[in-house]
């Protein structure tokens, strides 16, 4: 099959870019063809298989949001008509539907959502003016993309969609390919906590973990925390480390090559993190404490094996009630046999995310997916709204760049 991937990546290597790379590698290896339309793959294009045709559109990428511009751009690229168009967020799902109509090839569209709070926060339609493009994109996602073609990586995201819009979706365990990591051997060092990930919004555990380390130290545990990653939280983290006198206990180690992920976990006794990093650590048999997106209170559901299988998040009816500091201490107090059992528990739980199992399920979902409803009148409406937005010179009420403060605090809809 011919697959077309669409995503407005700014060029950095994040979770969705990693997902695109993994999917591409498996599809190419299994005799499929992959084309990628992206804004910029600057810092991750080298990870793609050479068989993938990667089209970096740069400043022309926004043309894809407008039907006739997209049609002209598509024709100029001289690409094969796809059998499957895969999007990776709300905006690219709009583009995918337009391109399915433009190619006229009855392409199947599979729309993936891989972040929490999409419908309660980032695309909260009740807070948007009718001319806001985000409202148009969400309406298209809800009305024209079938439920069996809406893919989510967490049951919490599916529940959010049902709660806000009374629509359904499908859980897809996103793939992890352990062959990407350089060889490593587990040699757990008691007391060593490791985290790997961006030091930026969504990952607020980087902020509260400093106080967690201080509390563990006050409780008499000789612990250390090694942090790999960069981002805007680095400066306030350094200030807090200095304030609490934890320079010897906490190390901000900066960026680490992705292939070395398992190597920096060789002697980790506990991993604290979220998302795919937690899955990757689990496949290396590192006991872990799952951090909650945007949470600043230091709460958790515990290890990954307490989440629904195949999901990166818990059901919304079961909010996190455990304290991260207590869960780390629980693992530190395990005797050798119980620690070994904890390693096996996290490892066994994430087997559905192994690249083979996950991608075979993805191909099943492709075959089962119902064709989208094509609404050219809706696509054309984006032009009218563009003129209206330009005339009114108004923006959405939702401030750009803001993030939910905590999963436990109600998300306001302006």
ZIWOPE-V71448 format. One record per helix or strand. SS is the DSSP state (alpha for helix, beta for strand). FROM is the first residue (numbers start at 1). LEN is the number of residues. Records with the same first field share a line. If there is no record, write none. Layout:
BEGIN
SS=FROM-LEN + FROM-LEN
END
This chain:
BEGIN
beta=2-6 + 33-6 + 53-4 + 84-4 + 108-6 + 150-3 + 170-2 + 176-1 + 192-5 + 224-5 + 250-5 + 270-4 + 288-4 + 299-2 + 322-2 + 354-1
alpha=15-15 + 45-3 + 58-8 + 67-11 + 90-14 + 118-5 + 125-3 + 133-12 + 147-3 + 155-11 + 178-3 + 205-14 + 234-10 + 258-7 + 275-9 + 304-3 + 324-9 + 336-14 + 351-3 + 355-14 + 376-17
END
